[in-house]
């Protein structure tokens, strides 16, 4: 088989694999692209120049990367269907809320996820 056809078949197979992964809601295609993006990351010098010349774009990039890294600017947390401003609560209030949520969980006998963020 000619080399050009082999390359075309490989490209088509890769495309079909990507489509299948997307249909399955897989994150794998995005992880592969993220790896490519991070591999092509600019140098520290280039980033510093970017920060100097376009501070608003730099700040937006930092916020995006922080969010992707797991940092969030929210202080409220969803605990068993209740939104709580935990940063404003005392330890005693946190303990009381957790006790109430555990009692609620026992009452309905569900395995609720008590730690998911909003």
C-alpha positions in Angstrom: 0.0 0.0 0.0 1.4 3.4 -0.9 2.7 5.5 2.0 0.2 8.4 1.4 -2.7 6.0 1.7 -1.4 4.6 5.0 -1.1 8.0 6.5 -4.6 8.9 5.3 -5.9 5.7 6.9 -4.1 6.5 10.2 -5.5 10.0 10.2 -9.0 8.7 9.6 -8.7 6.1 12.3 -7.5 8.7 14.8 -10.5 10.9 13.8 -12.9 8.0 14.4 -11.3 7.3 17.8 -11.7 11.0 18.8 -15.3 11.0 17.7 -16.0 7.9 19.7 -14.3 9.4 22.8 -16.4 12.5 22.4 -19.6 10.6 22.1 -18.6 8.8 25.4 -18.0 12.1 27.0 -14.3 11.2 27.6 -11.9 13.8 28.7 -9.0 12.0 26.9 -9.1 14.1 23.7 -8.8 17.3 25.8 -6.1 15.8 28.0 -4.0 15.1 24.9 -4.6 18.6 23.6 -3.7 20.1 27.0 -0.5 18.1 26.9 0.4 19.6 23.5 -0.4 23.1 24.7 1.7 22.7 27.8 4.6 21.2 25.8 4.6 24.4 23.7 4.5 26.7 26.7 6.3 30.0 26.3 9.5 30.8 28.2 9.6 32.7 31.4 11.0 35.7 29.6 8.1 35.6 27.1 5.5 35.3 29.9 7.1 38.3 31.7 7.0 40.3 28.5 3.3 39.3 28.0 2.5 40.4 31.6 4.2 43.7 31.0 2.6 44.5 27.6 -0.9 43.0 28.2 -1.6 43.0 31.9 -5.4 42.5 31.5 -4.8 39.5 29.3 -2.2 38.1 31.7 -4.6 38.5 34.6 -7.3 36.7 32.7 -4.9 33.9 31.8 -3.8 33.6 35.5 -7.5 33.4 36.6 -8.2 30.7 34.0 -5.2 28.6 34.9 -6.1 29.0 38.6 -9.6 27.7 38.0 -8.3 24.8 35.9 -5.9 24.0 38.7 -8.8 23.7 41.2 -8.7 27.1 42.8 -12.1 28.9 42.9 -13.2 32.4 43.8 -16.4 31.1 45.5 -16.8 31.0 49.2 -20.1 29.2 49.3 -20.3 25.4 49.3 -23.2 23.2 48.6 -23.7 20.8 51.5 -26.4 18.2 51.0 -28.5 20.6 49.0 -27.9 23.6 51.3 -25.7 26.4 50.2 -23.5 27.6 53.0 -21.1 30.5 53.4 -18.6 28.4 55.3 -16.0 31.1 55.3 -18.3 33.2 57.5 -19.2 30.4 59.9 -17.7 29.6 63.3 -16.4 26.2 64.1 -19.5 25.6 66.3 -21.8 26.6 63.4 -19.9 24.3 61.0 -20.2 21.4 63.5 -23.9 22.1 64.0 -24.5 22.2 60.2 -22.7 18.9 59.8 -24.7 17.3 62.6 -28.0 18.5 61.0 -26.9 17.2 57.6 -25.9 13.9 59.0 -29.3 13.6 60.8 -31.0 14.5 57.5 -29.0 11.9 55.7 -30.0 9.2 58.3 -33.6 10.3 58.1 -33.8 9.7 54.3 -31.2 6.9 54.3 -29.3 8.2 51.3 -25.7 8.2 50.5 -25.6 11.9 49.8 -22.4 13.6 48.7 -22.0 16.2 51.4 -18.8 17.8 50.0 -19.6 18.7 46.4 -19.0 22.4 45.4 -21.7 24.6 43.9 
